[in-house]
Amino acid sequence: MNFHAIRAMYFFEMARARRTALQSIVSPVISTSLYFIVFGAAIGSRISQIDGINYGAFIVPGLVMLSLLTQSVSNASFGIYFPKFSGTIYELLSAPVSYREIVVGYVGAAATKSIILGLIILATAGLFVPLQVQHPLWMILFLLLTAVTFSLFGFIIGIWADSFEKLQLVPLLIITPLTFLGGSFYSIKMLPSVWHTISLFNPVVYLISGFRWSFYGNADVSIAISLTMTLVFLVTFLAIVARIFKTGYKLKF
């Protein structure tokens, strides 16, 4: 394992995050704060509690997961797409580094940025509602697994995309809607039976449910199922990335 190469790619991506801190950190935090104000005040005044949890506190895990998913995908996809766009990807592919080292460098940086943002949003949420984390180790585990899994997904999107429009297509049309429909602001137990069953086909439900369980001990889905599904997504994306580098899909012309 070439740790010098991994470190170079990792710190290059982290330096880019520092240069765009207003866009990558400040903007998501402000957006999340607005969610607290709008949903916590407007809807929270009509829904006092869900499963015995104050509504403002109930939506915190969902909001963190919303930012974590979108930022993980965005950071990783742009990180690998820009070298393709500028042509420097060929220098990377011709360098004495393996695809594993490339993935660790880029995905590791994207996941780190997303985790930092998630922790900042958690701290921001504490200014609006009283927070409690019943299972902190599980919370950290879900935070790490989700950030890495969707950074891998973003990495795949960045390789697949051949324009900036395609780069934004999946996060805007798929990730964000699935997150909103995945129980970010409500419990899927509140839905009619038909829609409850349909919601179980939404992969984001398992991520949000497991993450919320780590806070309050309540979940829409069994914690074992949530963890299993998260690992399934992780292994699936790892397999796709391995296939991409093996075949040279969208990398070799």
Helices and strands as residue ranges (DSSP letters): H 3-19, H 21-21, I 22-26, H 27-35, I 36-43, E 49-50, E 53-54, H 55-58, H 60-86, H 89-94, H 99-125, H 136-160, H 164-170, I 171-175, H 176-180, G 188-190, H 193-199, H 203-216, H 223-247
